Amino acid sequence: MPRLFTGFEIPQTLGFELALKRGRLMGARWIEPSDYHVTLRFIGDIDHAMARDIDGLLTEIRHRPIRITLDGLMSFGGDKPRILAARVQPSAALSELQSEQERLMRRLGLAPEARKYTPHVTLARLRGTSAADLARYIEQSGMFLARSFEAHRFALFSAKDSFGGGPYVVEATYPLL
């Protein structure tokens, strides 16, 4: 039973820049740069028949390329931080594509995504990291210069059933024209 999600791959040069942020944070389990991505829709553990149906619906999406801009560091988890991430600047085009995928997944009978969509690139999963240590790390990481890329496709990824963080496999890609 595959665990699937859709998202954008991160260009290798940008992945290298993000990887330079690694280190000096207690409790961080750093994500491999080859596994950096921007999730559009987490699908979850599904059977192979449903995976084929999802692939079929994703091929129907018609959308123009999207400019993705990373503009800072952020975290999830508040006082008990769980994730260090690069923030992705929201845009109408990104929201449209994410909403379209949400509608398609619901059409197949999948449960709606419970969390509000917050685009980001996970850099590290955190365990036992204090909010103060994380704030200090973000402050000491220096200025984050915005970086952009044009996404000309999105991908259907599979992941091992694990604690997260990869390795991820691109199962299929879908052009944005």
PyMOL commands that place a pseudoatom at each C-alpha (Angstrom):
pseudoatom trace, name=CA, resn=MET, resi=1, chain=A, elem=C, hetatm=0, pos=[0.000, 0.000, 0.000]
pseudoatom trace, name=CA, resn=PRO, resi=2, chain=A, elem=C, hetatm=0, pos=[1.757, 3.197, -1.125]
pseudoatom trace, name=CA, resn=ARG, resi=3, chain=A, elem=C, hetatm=0, pos=[1.834, 6.454, 0.870]
pseudoatom trace, name=CA, resn=LEU, resi=4, chain=A, elem=C, hetatm=0, pos=[1.370, 9.230, -1.688]
pseudoatom trace, name=CA, resn=PHE, resi=5, chain=A, elem=C, hetatm=0, pos=[1.436, 13.006, -1.937]
pseudoatom trace, name=CA, resn=THR, resi=6, chain=A, elem=C, hetatm=0, pos=[1.694, 15.580, -4.707]
pseudoatom trace, name=CA, resn=GLY, resi=7, chain=A, elem=C, hetatm=0, pos=[4.138, 18.434, -4.822]
pseudoatom trace, name=CA, resn=PHE, resi=8, chain=A, elem=C, hetatm=0, pos=[6.861, 20.357, -6.573]
pseudoatom trace, name=CA, resn=GLU, resi=9, chain=A, elem=C, hetatm=0, pos=[10.422, 19.140, -6.809]
pseudoatom trace, name=CA, resn=ILE, resi=10, chain=A, elem=C, hetatm=0, pos=[13.064, 21.651, -5.692]
pseudoatom trace, name=CA, resn=PRO, resi=11, chain=A, elem=C, hetatm=0, pos=[15.762, 22.494, -8.278]
pseudoatom trace, name=CA, resn=GLN, resi=12, chain=A, elem=C, hetatm=0, pos=[19.145, 21.032, -7.342]
pseudoatom trace, name=CA, resn=THR, resi=13, chain=A, elem=C, hetatm=0, pos=[20.879, 24.424, -7.072]
pseudoatom trace, name=CA, resn=LEU, resi=14, chain=A, elem=C, hetatm=0, pos=[18.218, 25.716, -4.691]
pseudoatom trace, name=CA, resn=GLY, resi=15, chain=A, elem=C, hetatm=0, pos=[18.407, 22.472, -2.711]
pseudoatom trace, name=CA, resn=PHE, resi=16, chain=A, elem=C, hetatm=0, pos=[22.146, 23.029, -2.303]
pseudoatom trace, name=CA, resn=GLU, resi=17, chain=A, elem=C, hetatm=0, pos=[21.514, 26.564, -0.965]
pseudoatom trace, name=CA, resn=LEU, resi=18, chain=A, elem=C, hetatm=0, pos=[18.915, 25.277, 1.489]
pseudoatom trace, name=CA, resn=ALA, resi=19, chain=A, elem=C, hetatm=0, pos=[21.276, 22.522, 2.643]
pseudoatom trace, name=CA, resn=LEU, resi=20, chain=A, elem=C, hetatm=0, pos=[23.731, 25.215, 3.750]
pseudoatom trace, name=CA, resn=LYS, resi=21, chain=A, elem=C, hetatm=0, pos=[21.271, 25.982, 6.580]
pseudoatom trace, name=CA, resn=ARG, resi=22, chain=A, elem=C, hetatm=0, pos=[21.923, 22.524, 8.100]
pseudoatom trace, name=CA, resn=GLY, resi=23, chain=A, elem=C, hetatm=0, pos=[23.665, 22.162, 11.468]
pseudoatom trace, name=CA, resn=ARG, resi=24, chain=A, elem=C, hetatm=0, pos=[23.919, 23.723, 14.911]
pseudoatom trace, name=CA, resn=LEU, resi=25, chain=A, elem=C, hetatm=0, pos=[20.394, 22.823, 16.068]
pseudoatom trace, name=CA, resn=MET, resi=26, chain=A, elem=C, hetatm=0, pos=[19.947, 20.250, 18.835]
pseudoatom trace, name=CA, resn=GLY, resi=27, chain=A, elem=C, hetatm=0, pos=[17.253, 17.677, 18.163]
pseudoatom trace, name=CA, resn=ALA, resi=28, chain=A, elem=C, hetatm=0, pos=[17.142, 18.295, 14.404]
pseudoatom trace, name=CA, resn=ARG, resi=29, chain=A, elem=C, hetatm=0, pos=[16.920, 15.398, 11.976]
pseudoatom trace, name=CA, resn=TRP, resi=30, chain=A, elem=C, hetatm=0, pos=[17.897, 17.056, 8.706]
pseudoatom trace, name=CA, resn=ILE, resi=31, chain=A, elem=C, hetatm=0, pos=[16.106, 16.158, 5.488]
pseudoatom trace, name=CA, resn=GLU, resi=32, chain=A, elem=C, hetatm=0, pos=[18.305, 15.110, 2.579]
pseudoatom trace, name=CA, resn=PRO, resi=33, chain=A, elem=C, hetatm=0, pos=[18.410, 17.847, -0.106]
pseudoatom trace, name=CA, resn=SER, resi=34, chain=A, elem=C, hetatm=0, pos=[17.293, 15.327, -2.745]
pseudoatom trace, name=CA, resn=ASP, resi=35, chain=A, elem=C, hetatm=0, pos=[14.044, 14.952, -0.743]
pseudoatom trace, name=CA, resn=TYR, resi=36, chain=A, elem=C, hetatm=0, pos=[13.221, 18.678, -0.525]
pseudoatom trace, name=CA, resn=HIS, resi=37, chain=A, elem=C, hetatm=0, pos=[9.821, 19.446, -2.034]
pseudoatom trace, name=CA, resn=VAL, resi=38, chain=A, elem=C, hetatm=0, pos=[6.773, 21.687, -1.689]
pseudoatom trace, name=CA, resn=THR, resi=39, chain=A, elem=C, hetatm=0, pos=[3.756, 19.529, -0.870]
pseudoatom trace, name=CA, resn=LEU, resi=40, chain=A, elem=C, hetatm=0, pos=[0.523, 20.333, -2.660]
pseudoatom trace, name=CA, resn=ARG, resi=41, chain=A, elem=C, hetatm=0, pos=[-1.728, 17.565, -1.286]
pseudoatom trace, name=CA, resn=PHE, resi=42, chain=A, elem=C, hetatm=0, pos=[-0.929, 14.782, 1.166]
pseudoatom trace, name=CA, resn=ILE, resi=43, chain=A, elem=C, hetatm=0, pos=[-2.926, 11.740, 0.055]
pseudoatom trace, name=CA, resn=GLY, resi=44, chain=A, elem=C, hetatm=0, pos=[-1.845, 9.087, 2.531]
pseudoatom trace, name=CA, resn=ASP, resi=45, chain=A, elem=C, hetatm=0, pos=[-1.763, 5.296, 2.472]
pseudoatom trace, name=CA, resn=ILE, resi=46, chain=A, elem=C, hetatm=0, pos=[-3.920, 3.981, -0.348]
pseudoatom trace, name=CA, resn=ASP, resi=47, chain=A, elem=C, hetatm=0, pos=[-4.298, 0.800, -2.389]
pseudoatom trace, name=CA, resn=HIS, resi=48, chain=A, elem=C, hetatm=0, pos=[-2.923, 0.385, -5.906]
pseudoatom trace, name=CA, resn=ALA, resi=49, chain=A, elem=C, hetatm=0, pos=[-6.337, 0.727, -7.579]
pseudoatom trace, name=CA, resn=MET, resi=50, chain=A, elem=C, hetatm=0, pos=[-6.864, 4.117, -5.920]
pseudoatom trace, name=CA, resn=ALA, resi=51, chain=A, elem=C, hetatm=0, pos=[-3.317, 5.135, -6.910]
pseudoatom trace, name=CA, resn=ARG, resi=52, chain=A, elem=C, hetatm=0, pos=[-4.194, 4.435, -10.568]
pseudoatom trace, name=CA, resn=ASP, resi=53, chain=A, elem=C, hetatm=0, pos=[-7.389, 6.489, -10.227]
pseudoatom trace, name=CA, resn=ILE, resi=54, chain=A, elem=C, hetatm=0, pos=[-5.449, 9.382, -8.696]
pseudoatom trace, name=CA, resn=ASP, resi=55, chain=A, elem=C, hetatm=0, pos=[-2.884, 9.271, -11.491]
pseudoatom trace, name=CA, resn=GLY, resi=56, chain=A, elem=C, hetatm=0, pos=[-5.690, 9.337, -14.061]
pseudoatom trace, name=CA, resn=LEU, resi=57, chain=A, elem=C, hetatm=0, pos=[-7.306, 12.400, -12.513]
pseudoatom trace, name=CA, resn=LEU, resi=58, chain=A, elem=C, hetatm=0, pos=[-4.010, 14.259, -12.101]
pseudoatom trace, name=CA, resn=THR, resi=59, chain=A, elem=C, hetatm=0, pos=[-3.337, 13.923, -15.844]
pseudoatom trace, name=CA, resn=GLU, resi=60, chain=A, elem=C, hetatm=0, pos=[-6.500, 15.990, -16.451]
pseudoatom trace, name=CA, resn=ILE, resi=61, chain=A, elem=C, hetatm=0, pos=[-5.154, 19.071, -14.638]
pseudoatom trace, name=CA, resn=ARG, resi=62, chain=A, elem=C, hetatm=0, pos=[-4.479, 22.004, -16.930]
pseudoatom trace, name=CA, resn=HIS, resi=63, chain=A, elem=C, hetatm=0, pos=[-2.594, 24.823, -15.258]
pseudoatom trace, name=CA, resn=ARG, resi=64, chain=A, elem=C, hetatm=0, pos=[0.048, 27.330, -16.242]
pseudoatom trace, name=CA, resn=PRO, resi=65, chain=A, elem=C, hetatm=0, pos=[3.570, 27.207, -14.737]
pseudoatom trace, name=CA, resn=ILE, resi=66, chain=A, elem=C, hetatm=0, pos=[3.834, 28.652, -11.240]
pseudoatom trace, name=CA, resn=ARG, resi=67, chain=A, elem=C, hetatm=0, pos=[6.522, 30.881, -9.752]
pseudoatom trace, name=CA, resn=ILE, resi=68, chain=A, elem=C, hetatm=0, pos=[7.531, 29.469, -6.361]
pseudoatom trace, name=CA, resn=THR, resi=69, chain=A, elem=C, hetatm=0, pos=[9.310, 31.891, -4.021]
pseudoatom trace, name=CA, resn=LEU, resi=70, chain=A, elem=C, hetatm=0, pos=[10.989, 30.850, -0.774]
pseudoatom trace, name=CA, resn=ASP, resi=71, chain=A, elem=C, hetatm=0, pos=[11.288, 33.911, 1.437]
pseudoatom trace, name=CA, resn=GLY, resi=72, chain=A, elem=C, hetatm=0, pos=[12.343, 32.931, 4.960]
pseudoatom trace, name=CA, resn=LEU, resi=73, chain=A, elem=C, hetatm=0, pos=[12.574, 30.317, 7.672]
pseudoatom trace, name=CA, resn=MET, resi=74, chain=A, elem=C, hetatm=0, pos=[9.591, 29.200, 9.738]
pseudoatom trace, name=CA, resn=SER, resi=75, chain=A, elem=C, hetatm=0, pos=[8.554, 26.461, 12.102]
pseudoatom trace, name=CA, resn=PHE, resi=76, chain=A, elem=C, hetatm=0, pos=[5.516, 24.377, 12.975]
pseudoatom trace, name=CA, resn=GLY, resi=77, chain=A, elem=C, hetatm=0, pos=[4.561, 23.306, 16.470]
pseudoatom trace, name=CA, resn=GLY, resi=78, chain=A, elem=C, hetatm=0, pos=[4.616, 26.520, 18.504]
pseudoatom trace, name=CA, resn=ASP, resi=79, chain=A, elem=C, hetatm=0, pos=[6.044, 25.920, 21.982]
pseudoatom trace, name=CA, resn=LYS, resi=80, chain=A, elem=C, hetatm=0, pos=[6.935, 22.328, 21.021]
pseudoatom trace, name=CA, resn=PRO, resi=81, chain=A, elem=C, hetatm=0, pos=[8.456, 22.811, 17.577]
pseudoatom trace, name=CA, resn=ARG, resi=82, chain=A, elem=C, hetatm=0, pos=[8.268, 19.783, 15.257]
pseudoatom trace, name=CA, resn=ILE, resi=83, chain=A, elem=C, hetatm=0, pos=[9.459, 21.193, 11.937]
pseudoatom trace, name=CA, resn=LEU, resi=84, chain=A, elem=C, hetatm=0, pos=[11.961, 23.738, 10.651]
pseudoatom trace, name=CA, resn=ALA, resi=85, chain=A, elem=C, hetatm=0, pos=[11.049, 24.847, 7.137]
pseudoatom trace, name=CA, resn=ALA, resi=86, chain=A, elem=C, hetatm=0, pos=[11.696, 27.353, 4.394]
pseudoatom trace, name=CA, resn=ARG, resi=87, chain=A, elem=C, hetatm=0, pos=[8.544, 29.415, 3.954]
pseudoatom trace, name=CA, resn=VAL, resi=88, chain=A, elem=C, hetatm=0, pos=[6.946, 29.504, 0.492]
pseudoatom trace, name=CA, resn=GLN, resi=89, chain=A, elem=C, hetatm=0, pos=[5.291, 32.780, -0.376]
pseudoatom trace, name=CA, resn=PRO, resi=90, chain=A, elem=C, hetatm=0, pos=[1.572, 32.158, -0.968]
pseudoatom trace, name=CA, resn=SER, resi=91, chain=A, elem=C, hetatm=0, pos=[0.212, 33.055, -4.401]
pseudoatom trace, name=CA, resn=ALA, resi=92, chain=A, elem=C, hetatm=0, pos=[-3.129, 32.861, -6.170]
pseudoatom trace, name=CA, resn=ALA, resi=93, chain=A, elem=C, hetatm=0, pos=[-1.732, 30.409, -8.745]
pseudoatom trace, name=CA, resn=LEU, resi=94, chain=A, elem=C, hetatm=0, pos=[-0.381, 28.094, -6.043]
pseudoatom trace, name=CA, resn=SER, resi=95, chain=A, elem=C, hetatm=0, pos=[-3.687, 28.198, -4.132]
pseudoatom trace, name=CA, resn=GLU, resi=96, chain=A, elem=C, hetatm=0, pos=[-5.648, 27.459, -7.321]
pseudoatom trace, name=CA, resn=LEU, resi=97, chain=A, elem=C, hetatm=0, pos=[-3.585, 24.360, -8.128]
pseudoatom trace, name=CA, resn=GLN, resi=98, chain=A, elem=C, hetatm=0, pos=[-3.717, 23.111, -4.536]
pseudoatom trace, name=CA, resn=SER, resi=99, chain=A, elem=C, hetatm=0, pos=[-7.495, 23.663, -4.384]
pseudoatom trace, name=CA, resn=GLU, resi=100, chain=A, elem=C, hetatm=0, pos=[-8.001, 21.845, -7.683]
pseudoatom trace, name=CA, resn=GLN, resi=101, chain=A, elem=C, hetatm=0, pos=[-6.088, 18.845, -6.365]
pseudoatom trace, name=CA, resn=GLU, resi=102, chain=A, elem=C, hetatm=0, pos=[-8.109, 18.938, -3.144]
pseudoatom trace, name=CA, resn=ARG, resi=103, chain=A, elem=C, hetatm=0, pos=[-11.357, 18.849, -5.166]
pseudoatom trace, name=CA, resn=LEU, resi=104, chain=A, elem=C, hetatm=0, pos=[-10.109, 15.926, -7.269]
pseudoatom trace, name=CA, resn=MET, resi=105, chain=A, elem=C, hetatm=0, pos=[-9.108, 13.897, -4.201]
pseudoatom trace, name=CA, resn=ARG, resi=106, chain=A, elem=C, hetatm=0, pos=[-12.522, 14.499, -2.625]
pseudoatom trace, name=CA, resn=ARG, resi=107, chain=A, elem=C, hetatm=0, pos=[-14.186, 13.434, -5.882]
pseudoatom trace, name=CA, resn=LEU, resi=108, chain=A, elem=C, hetatm=0, pos=[-12.422, 10.089, -5.461]
pseudoatom trace, name=CA, resn=GLY, resi=109, chain=A, elem=C, hetatm=0, pos=[-13.840, 9.800, -1.957]
pseudoatom trace, name=CA, resn=LEU, resi=110, chain=A, elem=C, hetatm=0, pos=[-10.698, 10.708, -0.011]
pseudoatom trace, name=CA, resn=ALA, resi=111, chain=A, elem=C, hetatm=0, pos=[-11.174, 12.636, 3.222]
pseudoatom trace, name=CA, resn=PRO, resi=112, chain=A, elem=C, hetatm=0, pos=[-10.509, 16.380, 3.010]
pseudoatom trace, name=CA, resn=GLU, resi=113, chain=A, elem=C, hetatm=0, pos=[-7.137, 17.606, 4.206]
pseudoatom trace, name=CA, resn=ALA, resi=114, chain=A, elem=C, hetatm=0, pos=[-7.631, 18.501, 7.865]
pseudoatom trace, name=CA, resn=ARG, resi=115, chain=A, elem=C, hetatm=0, pos=[-4.889, 21.117, 8.106]
pseudoatom trace, name=CA, resn=LYS, resi=116, chain=A, elem=C, hetatm=0, pos=[-4.862, 24.579, 6.570]
pseudoatom trace, name=CA, resn=TYR, resi=117, chain=A, elem=C, hetatm=0, pos=[-2.565, 24.615, 3.547]
pseudoatom trace, name=CA, resn=THR, resi=118, chain=A, elem=C, hetatm=0, pos=[0.719, 26.341, 4.410]
pseudoatom trace, name=CA, resn=PRO, resi=119, chain=A, elem=C, hetatm=0, pos=[3.242, 25.932, 1.580]
pseudoatom trace, name=CA, resn=HIS, resi=120, chain=A, elem=C, hetatm=0, pos=[6.786, 25.232, 2.777]
pseudoatom trace, name=CA, resn=VAL, resi=121, chain=A, elem=C, hetatm=0, pos=[9.902, 23.115, 2.281]
pseudoatom trace, name=CA, resn=THR, resi=122, chain=A, elem=C, hetatm=0, pos=[10.683, 20.961, 5.320]
pseudoatom trace, name=CA, resn=LEU, resi=123, chain=A, elem=C, hetatm=0, pos=[14.376, 21.265, 6.191]
pseudoatom trace, name=CA, resn=ALA, resi=124, chain=A, elem=C, hetatm=0, pos=[14.408, 19.326, 9.478]
pseudoatom trace, name=CA, resn=ARG, resi=125, chain=A, elem=C, hetatm=0, pos=[12.134, 17.355, 11.760]
pseudoatom trace, name=CA, resn=LEU, resi=126, chain=A, elem=C, hetatm=0, pos=[12.627, 18.334, 15.387]
pseudoatom trace, name=CA, resn=ARG, resi=127, chain=A, elem=C, hetatm=0, pos=[12.527, 16.276, 18.558]
pseudoatom trace, name=CA, resn=GLY, resi=128, chain=A, elem=C, hetatm=0, pos=[13.230, 17.829, 21.924]
pseudoatom trace, name=CA, resn=THR, resi=129, chain=A, elem=C, hetatm=0, pos=[14.184, 21.193, 20.427]
pseudoatom trace, name=CA, resn=SER, resi=130, chain=A, elem=C, hetatm=0, pos=[13.056, 24.101, 22.586]
pseudoatom trace, name=CA, resn=ALA, resi=131, chain=A, elem=C, hetatm=0, pos=[11.221, 27.047, 21.068]
pseudoatom trace, name=CA, resn=ALA, resi=132, chain=A, elem=C, hetatm=0, pos=[13.969, 29.324, 22.426]
pseudoatom trace, name=CA, resn=ASP, resi=133, chain=A, elem=C, hetatm=0, pos=[16.738, 27.258, 20.775]
pseudoatom trace, name=CA, resn=LEU, resi=134, chain=A, elem=C, hetatm=0, pos=[14.839, 27.253, 17.493]
pseudoatom trace, name=CA, resn=ALA, resi=135, chain=A, elem=C, hetatm=0, pos=[14.258, 31.017, 17.619]
pseudoatom trace, name=CA, resn=ARG, resi=136, chain=A, elem=C, hetatm=0, pos=[17.960, 31.553, 18.325]
pseudoatom trace, name=CA, resn=TYR, resi=137, chain=A, elem=C, hetatm=0, pos=[18.899, 29.247, 15.436]
pseudoatom trace, name=CA, resn=ILE, resi=138, chain=A, elem=C, hetatm=0, pos=[16.637, 31.136, 13.009]
pseudoatom trace, name=CA, resn=GLU, resi=139, chain=A, elem=C, hetatm=0, pos=[18.035, 34.458, 14.213]
pseudoatom trace, name=CA, resn=GLN, resi=140, chain=A, elem=C, hetatm=0, pos=[21.654, 33.263, 13.902]
pseudoatom trace, name=CA, resn=SER, resi=141, chain=A, elem=C, hetatm=0, pos=[21.052, 31.754, 10.460]
pseudoatom trace, name=CA, resn=GLY, resi=142, chain=A, elem=C, hetatm=0, pos=[21.230, 35.262, 9.116]
pseudoatom trace, name=CA, resn=MET, resi=143, chain=A, elem=C, hetatm=0, pos=[19.190, 36.940, 6.489]
pseudoatom trace, name=CA, resn=PHE, resi=144, chain=A, elem=C, hetatm=0, pos=[17.295, 34.628, 4.162]
pseudoatom trace, name=CA, resn=LEU, resi=145, chain=A, elem=C, hetatm=0, pos=[17.407, 36.059, 0.667]
pseudoatom trace, name=CA, resn=ALA, resi=146, chain=A, elem=C, hetatm=0, pos=[14.286, 35.210, -1.301]
pseudoatom trace, name=CA, resn=ARG, resi=147, chain=A, elem=C, hetatm=0, pos=[14.849, 32.555, -3.962]
pseudoatom trace, name=CA, resn=SER, resi=148, chain=A, elem=C, hetatm=0, pos=[12.425, 31.733, -6.766]
pseudoatom trace, name=CA, resn=PHE, resi=149, chain=A, elem=C, hetatm=0, pos=[11.985, 29.121, -9.433]
pseudoatom trace, name=CA, resn=GLU, resi=150, chain=A, elem=C, hetatm=0, pos=[9.422, 28.472, -12.125]
pseudoatom trace, name=CA, resn=ALA, resi=151, chain=A, elem=C, hetatm=0, pos=[7.618, 25.161, -11.630]
pseudoatom trace, name=CA, resn=HIS, resi=152, chain=A, elem=C, hetatm=0, pos=[6.793, 23.632, -15.015]
pseudoatom trace, name=CA, resn=ARG, resi=153, chain=A, elem=C, hetatm=0, pos=[5.449, 20.418, -13.546]
pseudoatom trace, name=CA, resn=PHE, resi=154, chain=A, elem=C, hetatm=0, pos=[4.255, 18.837, -10.342]
pseudoatom trace, name=CA, resn=ALA, resi=155, chain=A, elem=C, hetatm=0, pos=[4.869, 15.273, -9.221]
pseudoatom trace, name=CA, resn=LEU, resi=156, chain=A, elem=C, hetatm=0, pos=[3.149, 12.361, -7.526]
pseudoatom trace, name=CA, resn=PHE, resi=157, chain=A, elem=C, hetatm=0, pos=[5.557, 11.167, -4.840]
pseudoatom trace, name=CA, resn=SER, resi=158, chain=A, elem=C, hetatm=0, pos=[5.603, 7.970, -2.823]
pseudoatom trace, name=CA, resn=ALA, resi=159, chain=A, elem=C, hetatm=0, pos=[7.125, 7.664, 0.615]
pseudoatom trace, name=CA, resn=LYS, resi=160, chain=A, elem=C, hetatm=0, pos=[8.027, 4.825, 2.914]
pseudoatom trace, name=CA, resn=ASP, resi=161, chain=A, elem=C, hetatm=0, pos=[5.807, 4.412, 5.938]
pseudoatom trace, name=CA, resn=SER, resi=162, chain=A, elem=C, hetatm=0, pos=[8.195, 5.923, 8.452]
pseudoatom trace, name=CA, resn=PHE, resi=163, chain=A, elem=C, hetatm=0, pos=[8.724, 8.928, 10.664]
pseudoatom trace, name=CA, resn=GLY, resi=164, chain=A, elem=C, hetatm=0, pos=[8.777, 11.172, 7.584]
pseudoatom trace, name=CA, resn=GLY, resi=165, chain=A, elem=C, hetatm=0, pos=[11.599, 12.813, 5.783]
pseudoatom trace, name=CA, resn=GLY, resi=166, chain=A, elem=C, hetatm=0, pos=[12.105, 10.417, 2.895]
pseudoatom trace, name=CA, resn=PRO, resi=167, chain=A, elem=C, hetatm=0, pos=[13.398, 8.888, 0.904]
pseudoatom trace, name=CA, resn=TYR, resi=168, chain=A, elem=C, hetatm=0, pos=[10.760, 9.982, -1.576]
pseudoatom trace, name=CA, resn=VAL, resi=169, chain=A, elem=C, hetatm=0, pos=[10.282, 8.574, -5.062]
pseudoatom trace, name=CA, resn=VAL, resi=170, chain=A, elem=C, hetatm=0, pos=[8.774, 10.494, -7.971]
pseudoatom trace, name=CA, resn=GLU, resi=171, chain=A, elem=C, hetatm=0, pos=[6.154, 8.087, -9.330]
pseudoatom trace, name=CA, resn=ALA, resi=172, chain=A, elem=C, hetatm=0, pos=[4.780, 10.350, -12.080]
pseudoatom trace, name=CA, resn=THR, resi=173, chain=A, elem=C, hetatm=0, pos=[5.033, 13.951, -13.273]
pseudoatom trace, name=CA, resn=TYR, resi=174, chain=A, elem=C, hetatm=0, pos=[2.369, 16.232, -14.737]
pseudoatom trace, name=CA, resn=PRO, resi=175, chain=A, elem=C, hetatm=0, pos=[3.259, 19.230, -16.919]
pseudoatom trace, name=CA, resn=LEU, resi=176, chain=A, elem=C, hetatm=0, pos=[2.125, 22.766, -16.240]
pseudoatom trace, name=CA, resn=LEU, resi=177, chain=A, elem=C, hetatm=0, pos=[1.706, 24.426, -19.628]
for i in range(1, 177): cmd.bond("trace and resi %d" % i, "trace and resi %d" % (i + 1))
show_as sticks, trace
zoom trace
